[in-house]
Amino acid sequence: MAWVVIITMTTDNELLGLLHLASPSLPIGGFAWSAGLESAIELGWVNDETRLQAWLAVALQSLAHLDLPVLLRLYEALAAEQEQTMVYWNDFLRASRETRELLFEDKQQALALVRLLKGQGVEVAMLPAPPALMSAWALAARSWDLSARTAALGFAWSWLENQLAVAAKTLPLGQTSVQRLLLALKPGLIHALNVAERLDDNQLGLGLPGQVQASALHETQYSRLFRS
């Protein structure tokens, strides 16, 4: 059997751009949102490391069929200056947020990232209004010399770190467990991106009933740390 080895060259600028965009210190408020995970923990659906890993592995399937492939399309539309395509995928993504909190989470992080880009002198006029987070992420990626694949992988990593930060604050989950889960789920990030790159337009979109129910219940949760 013949094997083909593909070597991807990453420039210093791209690596620094990736570290910048995926950093937990990026001021878009990602730390404030749990995307329904806090409610799932409160309800007892996720109560230990094993169940948390299973929850996140399933959630990755949604990223693979929605956020990541839409991000790739938005990146290409920006590169080609296809404004109508940008509007289509931007609205498609926003319409796919199935609860008020999930839509608000997307909107607020997007607006925060747009403000950051404007403050750095990046032209944001081509972004649809209101922008989806993936639209702003695609623009940031192109402005900071990231490839589409690197941008998507950076978003997946940022999402995973934020989810584990939520779990660390709400479960009896130590840093050793967090690092163990990061190592266990890293291959899943790559798999999700590989799936995203293969999907046709008519294959996009994947709902997670458990996450939707948790998110809806979170809207009236009595005591909470996170906004979603």
Secondary structure as GFF3:
##gff-version 3
##sequence-region A 1 228
A	DSSP	alpha_helix	12	22	.	.	.	ID=ss1
A	DSSP	three_ten_helix	30	32	.	.	.	ID=ss2
A	DSSP	alpha_helix	37	42	.	.	.	ID=ss3
A	DSSP	alpha_helix	49	62	.	.	.	ID=ss4
A	DSSP	pi_helix	63	67	.	.	.	ID=ss5
A	DSSP	alpha_helix	68	79	.	.	.	ID=ss6
A	DSSP	alpha_helix	83	95	.	.	.	ID=ss7
A	DSSP	alpha_helix	100	119	.	.	.	ID=ss8
A	DSSP	alpha_helix	133	143	.	.	.	ID=ss9
A	DSSP	alpha_helix	148	170	.	.	.	ID=ss10
A	DSSP	alpha_helix	175	198	.	.	.	ID=ss11
A	DSSP	three_ten_helix	201	203	.	.	.	ID=ss12
A	DSSP	alpha_helix	209	218	.	.	.	ID=ss13
###
